[in-house]
Amino acid sequence: MLLTIEAMKMETGLHADRDGVVKAIHVRPGEQIDAKDLLVEIE
């Protein structure tokens, strides 16, 4: 699992669709995000 997103007191885990190494994380814990925000880059 890459990230856990909390919305309306429910947590949803996000999984990668391929293997790789996390190159960059573009969000911080507690930060609000939008549907089209880039959260993580994978090499």
C-alpha positions as MATLAB code, in Angstrom:
seq = 'MLLTIEAMKMETGLHADRDGVVKAIHVRPGEQIDAKDLLVEIE';
ca = [
       0.000    0.000    0.000;
       1.300    3.446   -0.921;
      -1.007    5.800    0.950;
      -4.055    5.894    3.143;
      -6.628    8.589    2.400;
      -9.173    9.630    4.995;
     -12.483   11.089    3.820;
     -15.640   11.491    5.882;
     -14.071    9.452    8.726;
     -13.419    6.479    6.387;
      -9.921    5.347    5.418;
      -9.095    4.085    1.919;
      -5.783    2.480    1.004;
      -4.184    3.306   -2.344;
      -2.163    0.578   -4.054;
       0.275    0.823   -6.961;
      -0.684   -0.883  -10.218;
       2.977   -1.857  -10.783;
       6.196   -2.501   -8.904;
       8.662    0.322   -8.449;
      10.483    2.659   -6.115;
       8.867    5.790   -4.698;
      10.692    8.722   -6.311;
       8.801   11.560   -4.592;
       5.887   12.144   -2.213;
       3.972   15.342   -2.979;
       1.631   15.456    0.052;
       2.050   15.782    3.809;
       0.031   14.084    6.556;
      -3.193   15.989    7.192;
      -3.012   17.947    3.924;
      -6.249   18.314    1.950;
      -6.096   17.012   -1.619;
      -8.202   17.236   -4.769;
      -9.129   14.384   -7.120;
      -6.512   15.312   -9.741;
      -3.603   16.072   -7.373;
      -0.334   14.213   -7.926;
       0.357   12.370   -4.674;
       3.329   10.075   -5.378;
       5.827    9.503   -8.208;
       7.066    5.951   -8.835;
      10.166    4.983  -10.841;
];
